[in-house]
Amino acid sequence: MDQNTPREQVTATRQEAVRVALVVLALCFTLAVLGRGLSESFTVFLKPISESFGWDRGQVVSIYSLTWLISGLTAPLVGRLFDHSGPRIVYALGLLLLGSAFLIASRAQALWQFQLSIGICVGIGVAFIGNVPNSILLGRWFGPRLPTAMAVVYSAMGGGVLALLPASQLLIDHLGWRETYQVFGFATLALLVPLMLLPWRLFASGSPHVVKKTDPHFVDHGWTLLSAMRHHAFWALFSTFFFTAVGMYAIAAQIVAYLIDAGFPPLQAATAWGFSGIVLVFGMLGVSALDGLIGRRPSVLLSYAISILGILLLWLLQYYPNIILLTGFVVCFGSMMGSRGPLITATAMKIFRGERVGTIYGTISIGSGLGSAFGSWSGGLIHDATHGYNALLVFALASVVLGMIPFLVVPALRR
């Protein structure tokens, strides 16, 4: 009896660690749903705001572009703050900024006010409850299974889009866009109370089993941000994040408007793009599963090929607007929207793991923010200049191809 007691205690401890890890995963997923859903909801607000003030597409899209620019630039700060102050402070600041931003936007009368609230404040808020803090926290609980855990969290983007885009359109139709922003603001601030009551000391401690088993021979090579920036893998990952985000967000910012212009009713357009959330879950998990079966490089390259097919289907939709092409686009483009993220994240965390991994990964993530901002802003300008979408789609296609190139030529990413 006494000899079995230690083994039973170890088993109970491991079971408890698994339960806590799943709770942490659910928490990160929920925060990611909220952050991505609220930020992507702007694609539904784009037309109502533009029509209310008579602004052209480039002016309105600049708000969305600023969101992702600021989100990317804030990523290193988030990593540093997480390393220094822990998850409670980071996540609480994120919710506070998001809720306040939407309340300010509900009363905005000038473009700069939208850029300050929806652009800057939402951008910072999304970064504070987004992939950088989630990847660091989950790495403490899932260790070598981080790619799978991050695939679940990255799929939250789809969950947020699925839940909040159709809901945003319905609320706008019934209440108006200003009142809808008020609903978003108060609801987000209300979540601060339960968030602060969570056992953050336990969540931040990580699993002792992960620490022991992740890699018993691991030696911290003392990576710093400067030393990481001298390594070719840093800039390869940065450029992949940048160019892929340019291509995907040049399209994503105007998807709902594009479908409406192609002849689909507004609610159907918002719902169709919202359903990308369902296929995104399968895309995320599918690409991560393929990583274990055929390797990282083939999995990533396949995801790029499917994204390219999705762009081609979107191009056909403006000439042949029908449910079959729309479904094909949503499945191909939507399922791959960010599907490479978990693998790129896991690659960065593996190469640069150590005490400064949060800061290093956060800096790499600037590429995604810059690309998202530049892509969506450029897409709006291209649309205004050409009064159509063909040049925009060519621009997006070329950018996606450039994002794929590092996985073809860079040694650290080919292994």
N, C-alpha and C positions, 0 to 999 in steps of 0.2 A: 504493500500500500504506500509506504513512504517512498519507495523507489520510483513509483509512477507519478508521484505528486509533481516533481519538477517538470516532467514531460507534459503533464496536463496543464501546468501553469504556462508553459511555453506555447502550447496549442491555443489556450484561451487568450494569451497576449496577442498572438498572430491574428486570431479571429477578430479581436477588438481593433487591431490596426487596419484590417481589411474594411471593417465597418466605417471607421473614421475616414479612410481613404475614399470610400464611395461617397460619403457625405461631402467631403472636400470637392470631389469631382462634380457632384450635383450642384454645389454652391457656385463653382466656377462656370459651369454650364449656364446656370440661371443668370449670373451677372453678364455673361457673354451674350445671351439672348437679349437681355435688356439693352446693353450697349449697342450692339449691331442693329437690333430692330429699330431703336429710336433714331440712330444716325441714318440708316437707310430709308427711313420713312420720309426723308426729305424728297425722295424721288416722286412721291405722291403730292407733296406740297408745292412742287416746282411750278406746275401750271397755275394753280389758284393764286399763288403769290405773284407770279408774272402778270397774270391778268388783272389783279387788284391794283398794281402800281404801274402797269404799262412798260415793264422792263423787258429787254431782249434776253434771249437765252443765255448769252455769255455773262451778263450781269448776275442773273439768278444762280447760274451754275457756279459762279465764283464763291458763293456761300458754301456750297458743298465741297468745292476744291479746298477752301480754307480749313474746313473740318479735318480733312485727311492730311493736309500739310502740317497743321498744328499737332495732330495726333502722332504723326511720325516724328516730328522734332521733339515732342515731349517724352518719347519712349526711353531715351537714356536717363532722363530725370526720374522716370517711374522706376526703372531698374535700380538706380542709386538709392532712391527713397525707400524702396522695398528692402534692399540690403540693410539699410540703416534703421528704419522705423517699423518694419513689419507690415503684414497685410491689412490689419485693422485700419490704420491711418490711410493707407493708399486707397482702399475700396470706399471708405467713408467719404473721402474728399471727392472721389469720382461721382458718387451719387449726389452729393451736395451741389457740385458744379452742373451736372445734367439737369437736375430739377430746377435750379435757379435760372439756367439758360432758357428753358422752355417758357417759364413765366415771363421773363424779359421779352422774349420773341413774340409773345402773345400781344404785346403792346407796341411793338416796333413800328415805326413810320418811315424810316429811311434805310437805305441799303447798308450803311455802315453799322446800324443797330443790329441787323440780321447777321452781318459778318462778325460782330463782336459776340453775340449770343450763340447762334447756331453754328457759326464758324469756329471762333476761338474757344469759347467755353465748352461747347459740346465736344470739340476735338480733344481738349485736355481731359474732359470727363471720360470719354471713351477709352483713352489711353490708360487712365487710372483703374478701369475695371476690365481691361482687355487682355490681349494675348501675352504681353510681357509679364505682368504679375501672375497671371494664371499659369504660365509655363514654369516659372520659378517655384511657385507653391506646389504644383503637381509633381514637379521633379523630385521633391522631398518625400513624396508618398508612392510614386510609381516607378522611379528608377529606370531600368531598361525598358519598361513598358510605357514610357512617356509618349512615344509616337501614337500609340493606341488611345491613351488618355487625351492627348491633344487633338486627335481626330474627332473625338466626341465633343470636345469644347469648340473646335473650329466649326463643327456642324451646327453649333448654336447660331451662327450667322444665318443659316437657313431657317432655323426655328424662329428667330427674330423677324426675318423677312416674311415668313409664312403667317405669323401671328399678327404683326403690326401693320403691314402694308394694306391688306384688305380692311382691317379695323380702322386705320387712318382714313381711308377713302369713305367708309361708312360714316365716321364721325364728322368728317368735313362736309359730307352731303347733308347731314342732319343738323349739325351745330355751327359749321363754319370753321375755317382754318385757325382763326385766333382762339376760339373756345377749345378746339382740339389741343392746341399747344398748352392751354391752361390745364386741361385734364392730364396731359403727360407730365407737366411740371409738378402738380400736387401729388400725383400717384408715385412719382419717383422719390420725392422728399419723404413720403410716408414710409418708404422702405428703409429709411435710415435707422429707425428705432429697432426693428428686429435684427438688422445687420449688426448694430453695436452690441447686442446682447449675446452674440454667438461666442463660443469658447475659443477665442483666437489664439491664446497661448498654446493650446493643444494643437490647433491646426498648423501653427507656424513651426512646431517642433519637428514635424516629419516622422516617418516611420523608422525605428531603429533597425528593422530588418532590411529596409532598402539601403540604409547607410552601410550595413555590414556586407550585403550581398551584391550591391551594384557592381563593384569591381574591387576585390580585395587587394589587387596589386596597383591600384590607382595612385599616381603621384601627382600632386598639384604642381604644375610646372611654372606657376607664378604668372599666369597670363595677366597682363594689364591692358587697358584700352589701347595704349600706344603700341605695345608689342603685337597685339592682335591686328592692328591696322597695317602693320608691316607684312602680314601674311597674305598670300594671294587668295586664300579661301575666304577671308573677310570680304574682300571686294567682289569676289565671285558671287557670294551670297547676297551682298548688297545690290549688285546689278540685277540679279535674278528677281529679287523683291521689287526693284524699281521698274524694270521694263514690263514685267508681268502685270504689275498694278496699273501702269500706264494703259496697257491694252484693255484690261478688264474694266477699269473704271471710266475710260473714255466712252464705253458703251453703257455701263451700269447706271451712270448718273442720269441717262436720258431714256432708259428702257421703257418706262411707262408712257412718257410723252411720245416716243417712237411708235409704240403700239397703237396709241390713240390716233396719231397722224396716219397710220396705216389703215385705219378704219374700224378698230375695235372699240367698244364702249369703255368709258373710263374705269368702271368697276371691274369689268372683265379683264382689262389690261393690268390693273393693280393685282387682281386675284391670280392671274396667270403668272406674273412675275413672283408673287408671293408663294406659289406652289413650287418655285425653285427650291424653297426650303426643304421640301420633302426629298427631292432627288439629291440635294446637296448632302444630306445625311448619308445616303448610300454611296455617293461619290467619295466623300471623306473616308468612310470606313473601308470602301472598296480599294481605293488607292493605297491606304495604309496596310490592308491585308496583302495586296500584291507586293508590297515592299518586302514582306517576309517570304513570299513565294518565288518571285523572279528577280528581286533586288531593287535597290532604290532608284538607280538611274533608269532602267526600263520602265518602272512604274511612273516616274515623273514625266518621261518623254511621251508615254501613252496618254497621260492626262493633258499634255499640251496638244496632242493631235486631236483629242476630243473637243477641246476648247476651240481650235481652229475650225472644226466642222460646225460647231455651234454658231460661229460668226458668219460662216457661209449661208447657213439656214436663215439667220436673221436678215441677211442681205436679200434673200429671195422673198421674205415676208412682205416687203414693201410693194412687190409686184404681184404676189399671189397670196393675199391675206386669207389663210384658212387654218383650221384647227390642227391639221396634220403637221404642217410646217411649224406652227406655234408650239405644239407639243415637242417636236423634235428639237427645236431651239432651247426650250426650257430644260429638257433632259440633258442635252449635250453641254450647253453653256452653263446652265445653272448648277449641274452636278459637279462641275470642275471649278466653280467660283471659290477659289481659296483651297482647293483640294490638295495643292502642293504644300500648303502652309505647315501642316504637322511634320512632314518629312524634312522641310528646310529648317524648321525649328529644332528638330531632333539632331540634325546634322551640326547646326551651330552649337548646341548645348554639348555635343560630344567632343567637337574639336577644341572648344574654348572653355571646357568645364573647369571650375575652380572657384575661388573666392569672388572673383570679379565677373562671373558669367552673366549676372543680371545686367550690369552696365554694358558689357560687350554686346550681348544679344539685343539690348535696347537700342544701341547705336546702329547695329545692322538693320533693325526694324525701321530706322529713319528712311531707308530706301523704299519701303512700302508706302509710308506716308507721303514722301515726295512724289512717288509715282502715281499714287491715287489722286493727289492734288493736281499734278501736271496733266494727267490724263483727262480728268473730268473737266478742268478748265480749258484745255486745248480742244476737247470735244465740243464744248459750247461755242468756242470761237470758230471752229471749222464749220459747225452747223450754220452760224450766223453769216459767215462769209460765202458759203456755197448754197445756202437755202435748201439743203438736202442732207442726206446721210451717207452717200456713197464714199465721198472722200474721208469721212469720219471712220467708216468701217475699214477702209484700206489702211488708215493710220493705226487703228486698233490691231489689225491683223499683223502688220509689220512689227509692232511693239511686242506682241505675244511671241513672235518668232525670235526676236532679240532676247527675250527673257529665257528662252529655251537653250540658247547657245552655250552658256556656261556649263550646262550638264553634258554638252558634247565635247568640250575642249579643255576644261579645267581638271587637272589630275585629281585634286582632293574631292571633287564632286563626282568623278567617274567611278571611284572605288565603292 
